[in-house]
């Protein structure tokens, strides 16, 4: 969908970005049993949950 919206708006000088959020080291993940957390991490390429500051940095980068 992001690619389609981007294609439709490029002639107007607009750029379209999309952030797909996953699991992070804060919030409700603390309520998930540790064994299940470890199983989830195995499916993530870096084998770890995201750091909230990474999202802030991405948004700041896209905003500039």
PQR file with spaces between the fields and no chain letter, atoms N, CA, C, O and H, PARSE charges and radii, in Angstrom:
ATOM       1  N    UNK     1       0.822   -1.179    0.000 -0.4000 1.5000
ATOM       2  CA   UNK     1       0.000    0.000    0.000 -0.0000 2.0000
ATOM       3  C    UNK     1       0.873    1.252    0.000  0.5500 1.7000
ATOM       4  O    UNK     1       0.571    2.224   -0.692 -0.5500 1.4000
ATOM       5  N    UNK     2       1.953    1.226    0.775 -0.4000 1.5000
ATOM       6  CA   UNK     2       2.841    2.383    0.830 -0.0000 2.0000
ATOM       7  C    UNK     2       3.415    2.697   -0.541  0.5500 1.7000
ATOM       8  O    UNK     2       3.491    3.861   -0.935 -0.5500 1.4000
ATOM       9  H    UNK     2       2.198    0.436    1.337  0.4000 1.0000
ATOM      10  N    UNK     3       3.820    1.659   -1.271 -0.4000 1.5000
ATOM      11  CA   UNK     3       4.379    1.869   -2.604 -0.0000 2.0000
ATOM      12  C    UNK     3       3.339    2.468   -3.547  0.5500 1.7000
ATOM      13  O    UNK     3       3.669    3.352   -4.338 -0.5500 1.4000
ATOM      14  H    UNK     3       3.759    0.714   -0.951  0.4000 1.0000
ATOM      15  N    UNK     4       2.106    2.013   -3.481 -0.4000 1.5000
ATOM      16  CA   UNK     4       1.047    2.546   -4.335 -0.0000 2.0000
ATOM      17  C    UNK     4       0.761    4.013   -4.016  0.5500 1.7000
ATOM      18  O    UNK     4       0.629    4.834   -4.924 -0.5500 1.4000
ATOM      19  H    UNK     4       1.838    1.295   -2.838  0.4000 1.0000
ATOM      20  N    UNK     5       0.667    4.335   -2.743 -0.4000 1.5000
ATOM      21  CA   UNK     5       0.413    5.724   -2.343 -0.0000 2.0000
ATOM      22  C    UNK     5       1.586    6.606   -2.758  0.5500 1.7000
ATOM      23  O    UNK     5       1.388    7.730   -3.219 -0.5500 1.4000
ATOM      24  H    UNK     5       0.775    3.668   -2.006  0.4000 1.0000
ATOM      25  N    UNK     6       2.793    6.103   -2.595 -0.4000 1.5000
ATOM      26  CA   UNK     6       3.984    6.848   -2.989 -0.0000 2.0000
ATOM      27  C    UNK     6       3.986    7.132   -4.485  0.5500 1.7000
ATOM      28  O    UNK     6       4.278    8.249   -4.914 -0.5500 1.4000
ATOM      29  H    UNK     6       2.954    5.190   -2.219  0.4000 1.0000
ATOM      30  N    UNK     7       3.660    6.116   -5.275 -0.4000 1.5000
ATOM      31  CA   UNK     7       3.627    6.267   -6.727 -0.0000 2.0000
ATOM      32  C    UNK     7       2.586    7.302   -7.156  0.5500 1.7000
ATOM      33  O    UNK     7       2.820    8.078   -8.083 -0.5500 1.4000
ATOM      34  H    UNK     7       3.423    5.208   -4.927  0.4000 1.0000
ATOM      35  N    UNK     8       1.448    7.309   -6.485 -0.4000 1.5000
ATOM      36  CA   UNK     8       0.378    8.245   -6.844 -0.0000 2.0000
ATOM      37  C    UNK     8       0.716    9.689   -6.451  0.5500 1.7000
ATOM      38  O    UNK     8       0.170   10.626   -7.035 -0.5500 1.4000
ATOM      39  H    UNK     8       1.257    6.679   -5.732  0.4000 1.0000
ATOM      40  N    UNK     9       1.605    9.881   -5.475 -0.4000 1.5000
ATOM      41  CA   UNK     9       1.875   11.220   -4.954 -0.0000 2.0000
ATOM      42  C    UNK     9       3.219   11.800   -5.358  0.5500 1.7000
ATOM      43  O    UNK     9       3.483   12.970   -5.078 -0.5500 1.4000
ATOM      44  H    UNK     9       2.049    9.120   -5.001  0.4000 1.0000
ATOM      45  N    UNK    10       4.075   11.025   -6.005 -0.4000 1.5000
ATOM      46  CA   UNK    10       5.404   11.506   -6.344 -0.0000 2.0000
ATOM      47  C    UNK    10       5.350   12.732   -7.251  0.5500 1.7000
ATOM      48  O    UNK    10       6.187   13.625   -7.116 -0.5500 1.4000
ATOM      49  H    UNK    10       3.861   10.075   -6.233  0.4000 1.0000
ATOM      50  N    UNK    11       4.396   12.799   -8.165 -0.4000 1.5000
ATOM      51  CA   UNK    11       4.291   13.936   -9.083 -0.0000 2.0000
ATOM      52  C    UNK    11       3.921   15.230   -8.354  0.5500 1.7000
ATOM      53  O    UNK    11       4.112   16.323   -8.886 -0.5500 1.4000
ATOM      54  H    UNK    11       3.716   12.073   -8.275  0.4000 1.0000
ATOM      55  N    UNK    12       3.389   15.102   -7.133 -0.4000 1.5000
ATOM      56  CA   UNK    12       3.023   16.266   -6.318 -0.0000 2.0000
ATOM      57  C    UNK    12       4.156   16.684   -5.385  0.5500 1.7000
ATOM      58  O    UNK    12       4.014   17.631   -4.612 -0.5500 1.4000
ATOM      59  H    UNK    12       3.234   14.214   -6.701  0.4000 1.0000
ATOM      60  N    UNK    13       5.285   15.969   -5.462 -0.4000 1.5000
ATOM      61  CA   UNK    13       6.426   16.292   -4.613 -0.0000 2.0000
ATOM      62  C    UNK    13       6.332   15.711   -3.214  0.5500 1.7000
ATOM      63  O    UNK    13       7.080   16.114   -2.323 -0.5500 1.4000
ATOM      64  H    UNK    13       5.400   15.200   -6.091  0.4000 1.0000
ATOM      65  N    UNK    14       5.426   14.774   -3.013 -0.4000 1.5000
ATOM      66  CA   UNK    14       5.257   14.159   -1.695 -0.0000 2.0000
ATOM      67  C    UNK    14       6.011   12.836   -1.626  0.5500 1.7000
ATOM      68  O    UNK    14       6.029   12.067   -2.586 -0.5500 1.4000
ATOM      69  H    UNK    14       4.818   14.447   -3.737  0.4000 1.0000
ATOM      70  N    UNK    15       6.620   12.589   -0.500 -0.4000 1.5000
ATOM      71  CA   UNK    15       7.220   11.282   -0.262 -0.0000 2.0000
ATOM      72  C    UNK    15       6.413   10.572    0.825  0.5500 1.7000
ATOM      73  O    UNK    15       5.870   11.209    1.728 -0.5500 1.4000
ATOM      74  H    UNK    15       6.605   13.214    0.280  0.4000 1.0000
ATOM      75  N    UNK    16       6.345    9.276    0.724 -0.4000 1.5000
ATOM      76  CA   UNK    16       5.561    8.469    1.654 -0.0000 2.0000
ATOM      77  C    UNK    16       6.499    7.464    2.319  0.5500 1.7000
ATOM      78  O    UNK    16       7.281    6.794    1.644 -0.5500 1.4000
ATOM      79  H    UNK    16       6.786    8.759   -0.010  0.4000 1.0000
ATOM      80  N    UNK    17       6.418    7.366    3.631 -0.4000 1.5000
ATOM      81  CA   UNK    17       7.227    6.413    4.379 -0.0000 2.0000
ATOM      82  C    UNK    17       6.319    5.592    5.283  0.5500 1.7000
ATOM      83  O    UNK    17       5.205    6.001    5.610 -0.5500 1.4000
ATOM      84  H    UNK    17       5.783    7.911    4.180  0.4000 1.0000
ATOM      85  N    UNK    18       6.817    4.433    5.677 -0.4000 1.5000
ATOM      86  CA   UNK    18       6.044    3.542    6.522 -0.0000 2.0000
ATOM      87  C    UNK    18       6.975    2.882    7.531  0.5500 1.7000
ATOM      88  O    UNK    18       8.035    2.375    7.164 -0.5500 1.4000
ATOM      89  H    UNK    18       7.722    4.101    5.411  0.4000 1.0000
ATOM      90  N    UNK    19       6.585    2.888    8.791 -0.4000 1.5000
ATOM      91  CA   UNK    19       7.328    2.177    9.831 -0.0000 2.0000
ATOM      92  C    UNK    19       6.493    0.990   10.286  0.5500 1.7000
ATOM      93  O    UNK    19       5.355    1.158   10.724 -0.5500 1.4000
ATOM      94  H    UNK    19       5.724    3.300    9.090  0.4000 1.0000
ATOM      95  N    UNK    20       7.053   -0.197   10.184 -0.4000 1.5000
ATOM      96  CA   UNK    20       6.372   -1.400   10.659 -0.0000 2.0000
ATOM      97  C    UNK    20       6.940   -1.764   12.028  0.5500 1.7000
ATOM      98  O    UNK    20       8.086   -2.200   12.143 -0.5500 1.4000
ATOM      99  H    UNK    20       7.977   -0.333    9.828  0.4000 1.0000
ATOM     100  N    UNK    21       6.144   -1.584   13.037 -0.4000 1.5000
ATOM     101  CA   UNK    21       6.608   -1.818   14.400 -0.0000 2.0000
ATOM     102  C    UNK    21       6.441   -3.285   14.772  0.5500 1.7000
ATOM     103  O    UNK    21       5.502   -3.952   14.339 -0.5500 1.4000
ATOM     104  H    UNK    21       5.213   -1.230   12.944  0.4000 1.0000
ATOM     105  N    UNK    22       7.353   -3.757   15.564 -0.4000 1.5000
ATOM     106  CA   UNK    22       7.309   -5.132   16.040 -0.0000 2.0000
ATOM     107  C    UNK    22       7.347   -5.159   17.558  0.5500 1.7000
ATOM     108  O    UNK    22       6.683   -4.363   18.222 -0.5500 1.4000
ATOM     109  H    UNK    22       8.116   -3.215   15.916  0.4000 1.0000
ATOM     110  N    UNK    23       8.119   -6.070   18.091 -0.4000 1.5000
ATOM     111  CA   UNK    23       8.245   -6.222   19.545 -0.0000 2.0000
ATOM     112  C    UNK    23       9.326   -5.289   20.073  0.5500 1.7000
ATOM     113  O    UNK    23      10.373   -5.115   19.451 -0.5500 1.4000
ATOM     114  H    UNK    23       8.658   -6.717   17.551  0.4000 1.0000
ATOM     115  N    UNK    24       9.052   -4.684   21.245 -0.4000 1.5000
ATOM     116  CA   UNK    24      10.008   -3.772   21.864 -0.0000 2.0000
ATOM     117  C    UNK    24      10.287   -4.177   23.303  0.5500 1.7000
ATOM     118  O    UNK    24       9.550   -4.959   23.903 -0.5500 1.4000
ATOM     119  H    UNK    24       8.201   -4.826   21.751  0.4000 1.0000
ATOM     120  N    UNK    25      11.350   -3.635   23.832 -0.4000 1.5000
ATOM     121  CA   UNK    25      11.829   -3.974   25.167 -0.0000 2.0000
ATOM     122  C    UNK    25      11.006   -3.335   26.279  0.5500 1.7000
ATOM     123  O    UNK    25      11.393   -3.397   27.446 -0.5500 1.4000
ATOM     124  H    UNK    25      11.949   -3.000   23.345  0.4000 1.0000
ATOM     125  N    UNK    26       9.896   -2.733   25.937 -0.4000 1.5000
ATOM     126  CA   UNK    26       9.049   -2.088   26.947 -0.0000 2.0000
ATOM     127  C    UNK    26       7.598   -2.497   26.739  0.5500 1.7000
ATOM     128  O    UNK    26       7.242   -3.078   25.713 -0.5500 1.4000
ATOM     129  H    UNK    26       9.582   -2.683   24.989  0.4000 1.0000
ATOM     130  N    UNK    27       6.783   -2.188   27.712 -0.4000 1.5000
ATOM     131  CA   UNK    27       5.344   -2.383   27.561 -0.0000 2.0000
ATOM     132  C    UNK    27       4.886   -3.773   27.912  0.5500 1.7000
ATOM     133  O    UNK    27       5.398   -4.404   28.837 -0.5500 1.4000
ATOM     134  H    UNK    27       7.072   -1.717   28.544  0.4000 1.0000
ATOM     135  N    UNK    28       3.918   -4.239   27.162 -0.4000 1.5000
ATOM     136  CA   UNK    28       3.235   -5.492   27.477 -0.0000 2.0000
ATOM     137  C    UNK    28       4.118   -6.724   27.327  0.5500 1.7000
ATOM     138  O    UNK    28       3.757   -7.795   27.816 -0.5500 1.4000
ATOM     139  H    UNK    28       3.503   -3.726   26.410  0.4000 1.0000
ATOM     140  N    UNK    29       5.252   -6.604   26.672 -0.4000 1.5000
ATOM     141  CA   UNK    29       6.121   -7.773   26.501 -0.0000 2.0000
ATOM     142  C    UNK    29       6.573   -8.311   27.860  0.5500 1.7000
ATOM     143  O    UNK    29       6.894   -9.492   27.989 -0.5500 1.4000
ATOM     144  H    UNK    29       5.545   -5.734   26.274  0.4000 1.0000
ATOM     145  N    UNK    30       6.598   -7.447   28.864 -0.4000 1.5000
ATOM     146  CA   UNK    30       6.983   -7.888   30.216 -0.0000 2.0000
ATOM     147  C    UNK    30       6.011   -8.914   30.783  0.5500 1.7000
ATOM     148  O    UNK    30       6.366   -9.677   31.682 -0.5500 1.4000
ATOM     149  H    UNK    30       6.338   -6.487   28.760  0.4000 1.0000
ATOM     150  N    UNK    31       4.788   -8.936   30.263 -0.4000 1.5000
ATOM     151  CA   UNK    31       3.775   -9.871   30.748 -0.0000 2.0000
ATOM     152  C    UNK    31       3.830  -11.220   30.025  0.5500 1.7000
ATOM     153  O    UNK    31       3.142  -12.167   30.407 -0.5500 1.4000
ATOM     154  H    UNK    31       4.500   -8.317   29.533  0.4000 1.0000
ATOM     155  N    UNK    32       4.650  -11.295   28.988 -0.4000 1.5000
ATOM     156  CA   UNK    32       4.789  -12.537   28.227 -0.0000 2.0000
ATOM     157  C    UNK    32       5.821  -13.415   28.927  0.5500 1.7000
ATOM     158  O    UNK    32       6.895  -12.925   29.278 -0.5500 1.4000
ATOM     159  H    UNK    32       5.209  -10.526   28.677  0.4000 1.0000
ATOM     160  N    UNK    33       5.531  -14.692   29.140 -0.4000 1.5000
ATOM     161  CA   UNK    33       6.500  -15.578   29.802 -0.0000 2.0000
ATOM     162  C    UNK    33       7.856  -15.571   29.088  0.5500 1.7000
ATOM     163  O    UNK    33       7.922  -15.503   27.861 -0.5500 1.4000
ATOM     164  H    UNK    33       4.659  -15.090   28.855  0.4000 1.0000
ATOM     165  N    UNK    34       8.922  -15.642   29.865 -0.4000 1.5000
ATOM     166  CA   UNK    34      10.279  -15.562   29.339 -0.0000 2.0000
ATOM     167  C    UNK    34      10.544  -16.605   28.259  0.5500 1.7000
ATOM     168  O    UNK    34      11.213  -16.308   27.269 -0.5500 1.4000
ATOM     169  H    UNK    34       8.869  -15.697   30.862  0.4000 1.0000
ATOM     170  N    UNK    35      10.035  -17.809   28.433 -0.4000 1.5000
ATOM     171  CA   UNK    35      10.243  -18.864   27.431 -0.0000 2.0000
ATOM     172  C    UNK    35       9.638  -18.464   26.080  0.5500 1.7000
ATOM     173  O    UNK    35      10.249  -18.675   25.032 -0.5500 1.4000
ATOM     174  H    UNK    35       9.491  -18.050   29.237  0.4000 1.0000
ATOM     175  N    UNK    36       8.441  -17.891   26.115 -0.4000 1.5000
ATOM     176  CA   UNK    36       7.801  -17.438   24.879 -0.0000 2.0000
ATOM     177  C    UNK    36       8.554  -16.248   24.289  0.5500 1.7000
ATOM     178  O    UNK    36       8.693  -16.150   23.070 -0.5500 1.4000
ATOM     179  H    UNK    36       7.944  -17.720   26.966  0.4000 1.0000
ATOM     180  N    UNK    37       9.039  -15.347   25.136 -0.4000 1.5000
ATOM     181  CA   UNK    37       9.853  -14.225   24.651 -0.0000 2.0000
ATOM     182  C    UNK    37      11.067  -14.751   23.881  0.5500 1.7000
ATOM     183  O    UNK    37      11.405  -14.239   22.814 -0.5500 1.4000
ATOM     184  H    UNK    37       8.926  -15.426   26.127  0.4000 1.0000
ATOM     185  N    UNK    38      11.709  -15.762   24.426 -0.4000 1.5000
ATOM     186  CA   UNK    38      12.892  -16.329   23.768 -0.0000 2.0000
ATOM     187  C    UNK    38      12.532  -16.968   22.425  0.5500 1.7000
ATOM     188  O    UNK    38      13.308  -16.878   21.474 -0.5500 1.4000
ATOM     189  H    UNK    38      11.435  -16.178   25.294  0.4000 1.0000
ATOM     190  N    UNK    39      11.373  -17.607   22.337 -0.4000 1.5000
ATOM     191  CA   UNK    39      10.924  -18.197   21.070 -0.0000 2.0000
ATOM     192  C    UNK    39      10.660  -17.099   20.039  0.5500 1.7000
ATOM     193  O    UNK    39      10.992  -17.249   18.863 -0.5500 1.4000
ATOM     194  H    UNK    39      10.742  -17.681   23.109  0.4000 1.0000
ATOM     195  N    UNK    40      10.067  -16.009   20.486 -0.4000 1.5000
ATOM     196  CA   UNK    40       9.801  -14.881   19.584 -0.0000 2.0000
ATOM     197  C    UNK    40      11.115  -14.293   19.079  0.5500 1.7000
ATOM     198  O    UNK    40      11.254  -13.993   17.893 -0.5500 1.4000
ATOM     199  H    UNK    40       9.797  -15.887   21.442  0.4000 1.0000
ATOM     200  N    UNK    41      12.073  -14.132   19.982 -0.4000 1.5000
ATOM     201  CA   UNK    41      13.366  -13.547   19.604 -0.0000 2.0000
ATOM     202  C    UNK    41      14.083  -14.377   18.546  0.5500 1.7000
ATOM     203  O    UNK    41      14.806  -13.828   17.715 -0.5500 1.4000
ATOM     204  H    UNK    41      11.961  -14.376   20.945  0.4000 1.0000
ATOM     205  N    UNK    42      13.891  -15.685   18.567 -0.4000 1.5000
ATOM     206  CA   UNK    42      14.527  -16.543   17.576 -0.0000 2.0000
ATOM     207  C    UNK    42      14.008  -16.266   16.155  0.5500 1.7000
ATOM     208  O    UNK    42      14.688  -16.567   15.174 -0.5500 1.4000
ATOM     209  H    UNK    42      13.303  -16.131   19.242  0.4000 1.0000
ATOM     210  N    UNK    43      12.813  -15.698   16.051 -0.4000 1.5000
ATOM     211  CA   UNK    43      12.230  -15.400   14.745 -0.0000 2.0000
ATOM     212  C    UNK    43      12.608  -14.005   14.243  0.5500 1.7000
ATOM     213  O    UNK    43      12.281  -13.637   13.115 -0.5500 1.4000
ATOM     214  H    UNK    43      12.260  -15.454   16.848  0.4000 1.0000
ATOM     215  N    UNK    44      13.296  -13.234   15.084 -0.4000 1.5000
ATOM     216  CA   UNK    44      13.728  -11.879   14.733 -0.0000 2.0000
ATOM     217  C    UNK    44      15.178  -11.968   14.254  0.5500 1.7000
ATOM     218  O    UNK    44      16.003  -12.579   14.935 -0.5500 1.4000
ATOM     219  H    UNK    44      13.561  -13.533   16.001  0.4000 1.0000
ATOM     220  N    UNK    45      15.513  -11.378   13.105 -0.4000 1.5000
ATOM     221  CA   UNK    45      16.875  -11.513   12.562 -0.0000 2.0000
ATOM     222  C    UNK    45      18.001  -11.167   13.542  0.5500 1.7000
ATOM     223  O    UNK    45      19.038  -11.832   13.543 -0.5500 1.4000
ATOM     224  H    UNK    45      14.844  -10.882   12.552  0.4000 1.0000
ATOM     225  N    UNK    46      17.815  -10.136   14.378 -0.4000 1.5000
ATOM     226  CA   UNK    46      18.868   -9.772   15.339 -0.0000 2.0000
ATOM     227  C    UNK    46      18.694  -10.481   16.683  0.5500 1.7000
ATOM     228  O    UNK    46      19.475  -10.264   17.610 -0.5500 1.4000
ATOM     229  H    UNK    46      16.973   -9.596   14.378  0.4000 1.0000
ATOM     230  N    UNK    47      17.674  -11.324   16.784 -0.4000 1.5000
ATOM     231  CA   UNK    47      17.391  -12.125   17.991 -0.0000 2.0000
ATOM     232  C    UNK    47      17.231  -11.277   19.246  0.5500 1.7000
ATOM     233  O    UNK    47      17.650  -11.678   20.332 -0.5500 1.4000
ATOM     234  H    UNK    47      17.039  -11.500   16.032  0.4000 1.0000
ATOM     235  N    UNK    48      16.624  -10.106   19.093 -0.4000 1.5000
ATOM     236  CA   UNK    48      16.383   -9.246   20.238 -0.0000 2.0000
ATOM     237  C    UNK    48      15.194   -8.341   19.941  0.5500 1.7000
ATOM     238  O    UNK    48      14.864   -8.093   18.782 -0.5500 1.4000
ATOM     239  H    UNK    48      16.284   -9.781   18.211  0.4000 1.0000
ATOM     240  N    UNK    49      14.559   -7.853   20.994 -0.4000 1.5000
ATOM     241  CA   UNK    49      13.461   -6.913   20.823 -0.0000 2.0000
ATOM     242  C    UNK    49      14.030   -5.529   20.532  0.5500 1.7000
ATOM     243  O    UNK    49      15.166   -5.220   20.891 -0.5500 1.4000
ATOM     244  H    UNK    49      14.828   -8.055   21.936  0.4000 1.0000
ATOM     245  N    UNK    50      13.223   -4.707   19.879 -0.4000 1.5000
ATOM     246  CA   UNK    50      13.660   -3.368   19.514 -0.0000 2.0000
ATOM     247  C    UNK    50      13.805   -2.447   20.709  0.5500 1.7000
ATOM     248  O    UNK    50      13.205   -2.651   21.765 -0.5500 1.4000
ATOM     249  H    UNK    50      12.300   -4.957   19.587  0.4000 1.0000
ATOM     250  N    UNK    51      14.612   -1.439   20.509 -0.4000 1.5000
ATOM     251  CA   UNK    51      14.809   -0.399   21.514 -0.0000 2.0000
ATOM     252  C    UNK    51      13.933    0.788   21.105  0.5500 1.7000
ATOM     253  O    UNK    51      13.988    1.214   19.951 -0.5500 1.4000
ATOM     254  H    UNK    51      15.099   -1.272   19.652  0.4000 1.0000
ATOM     255  N    UNK    52      13.129    1.331   22.018 -0.4000 1.5000
ATOM     256  CA   UNK    52      12.241    2.440   21.659 -0.0000 2.0000
ATOM     257  C    UNK    52      12.981    3.630   21.043  0.5500 1.7000
ATOM     258  O    UNK    52      12.418    4.334   20.205 -0.5500 1.4000
ATOM     259  H    UNK    52      13.084    0.985   22.956  0.4000 1.0000
ATOM     260  N    UNK    53      14.206    3.859   21.436 -0.4000 1.5000
ATOM     261  CA   UNK    53      14.950    4.988   20.877 -0.0000 2.0000
ATOM     262  C    UNK    53      15.210    4.797   19.383  0.5500 1.7000
ATOM     263  O    UNK    53      15.392    5.779   18.663 -0.5500 1.4000
ATOM     264  H    UNK    53      14.663    3.287   22.116  0.4000 1.0000
ATOM     265  N    UNK    54      15.232    3.548   18.904 -0.4000 1.5000
ATOM     266  CA   UNK    54      15.406    3.300   17.471 -0.0000 2.0000
ATOM     267  C    UNK    54      14.235    3.873   16.670  0.5500 1.7000
ATOM     268  O    UNK    54      14.433    4.408   15.579 -0.5500 1.4000
ATOM     269  H    UNK    54      15.085    2.750   19.488  0.4000 1.0000
ATOM     270  N    UNK    55      13.030    3.765   17.201 -0.4000 1.5000
ATOM     271  CA   UNK    55      11.860    4.319   16.525 -0.0000 2.0000
ATOM     272  C    UNK    55      11.919    5.838   16.532  0.5500 1.7000
ATOM     273  O    UNK    55      11.629    6.481   15.523 -0.5500 1.4000
ATOM     274  H    UNK    55      12.869    3.330   18.088  0.4000 1.0000
ATOM     275  N    UNK    56      12.293    6.410   17.667 -0.4000 1.5000
ATOM     276  CA   UNK    56      12.422    7.873   17.752 -0.0000 2.0000
ATOM     277  C    UNK    56      13.446    8.360   16.733  0.5500 1.7000
ATOM     278  O    UNK    56      13.211    9.348   16.038 -0.5500 1.4000
ATOM     279  H    UNK    56      12.528    5.888   18.486  0.4000 1.0000
ATOM     280  N    UNK    57      14.574    7.672   16.643 -0.4000 1.5000
ATOM     281  CA   UNK    57      15.608    8.061   15.680 -0.0000 2.0000
ATOM     282  C    UNK    57      15.112    7.938   14.245  0.5500 1.7000
ATOM     283  O    UNK    57      15.422    8.791   13.412 -0.5500 1.4000
ATOM     284  H    UNK    57      14.765    6.869   17.207  0.4000 1.0000
ATOM     285  N    UNK    58      14.354    6.900   13.944 -0.4000 1.5000
ATOM     286  CA   UNK    58      13.819    6.719   12.590 -0.0000 2.0000
ATOM     287  C    UNK    58      12.832    7.833   12.247  0.5500 1.7000
ATOM     288  O    UNK    58      12.859    8.373   11.141 -0.5500 1.4000
ATOM     289  H    UNK    58      14.102    6.208   14.620  0.4000 1.0000
ATOM     290  N    UNK    59      11.974    8.169   13.184 -0.4000 1.5000
ATOM     291  CA   UNK    59      10.992    9.242   12.948 -0.0000 2.0000
ATOM     292  C    UNK    59      11.709   10.578   12.749  0.5500 1.7000
ATOM     293  O    UNK    59      11.356   11.345   11.852 -0.5500 1.4000
ATOM     294  H    UNK    59      11.952    7.731   14.082  0.4000 1.0000
ATOM     295  N    UNK    60      12.702   10.854   13.573 -0.4000 1.5000
ATOM     296  CA   UNK    60      13.473   12.093   13.416 -0.0000 2.0000
ATOM     297  C    UNK    60      14.170   12.140   12.074  0.5500 1.7000
ATOM     298  O    UNK    60      14.220   13.196   11.444 -0.5500 1.4000
ATOM     299  H    UNK    60      12.988   10.231   14.301  0.4000 1.0000
ATOM     300  N    UNK    61      14.716   11.008   11.616 -0.4000 1.5000
ATOM     301  CA   UNK    61      15.379   10.958   10.325 -0.0000 2.0000
ATOM     302  C    UNK    61      14.390   11.239    9.195  0.5500 1.7000
ATOM     303  O    UNK    61      14.688   12.009    8.282 -0.5500 1.4000
ATOM     304  H    UNK    61      14.676   10.149   12.127  0.4000 1.0000
ATOM     305  N    UNK    62      13.217   10.615    9.258 -0.4000 1.5000
ATOM     306  CA   UNK    62      12.215   10.807    8.214 -0.0000 2.0000
ATOM     307  C    UNK    62      11.616   12.199    8.225  0.5500 1.7000
ATOM     308  O    UNK    62      11.161   12.691    7.192 -0.5500 1.4000
ATOM     309  H    UNK    62      12.975    9.990   10.000  0.4000 1.0000
ATOM     310  N    UNK    63      11.614   12.831    9.377 -0.4000 1.5000
ATOM     311  CA   UNK    63      11.017   14.161    9.533 -0.0000 2.0000
ATOM     312  C    UNK    63      11.911   15.245    8.934  0.5500 1.7000
ATOM     313  O    UNK    63      11.438   16.338    8.624 -0.5500 1.4000
ATOM     314  H    UNK    63      11.984   12.431   10.215  0.4000 1.0000
ATOM     315  N    UNK    64      13.193   14.948    8.770 -0.4000 1.5000
ATOM     316  CA   UNK    64      14.121   15.973    8.250 -0.0000 2.0000
ATOM     317  C    UNK    64      14.218   15.942    6.759  0.5500 1.7000
ATOM     318  O    UNK    64      14.953   16.736    6.171 -0.5500 1.4000
ATOM     319  H    UNK    64      13.578   14.060    9.022  0.4000 1.0000
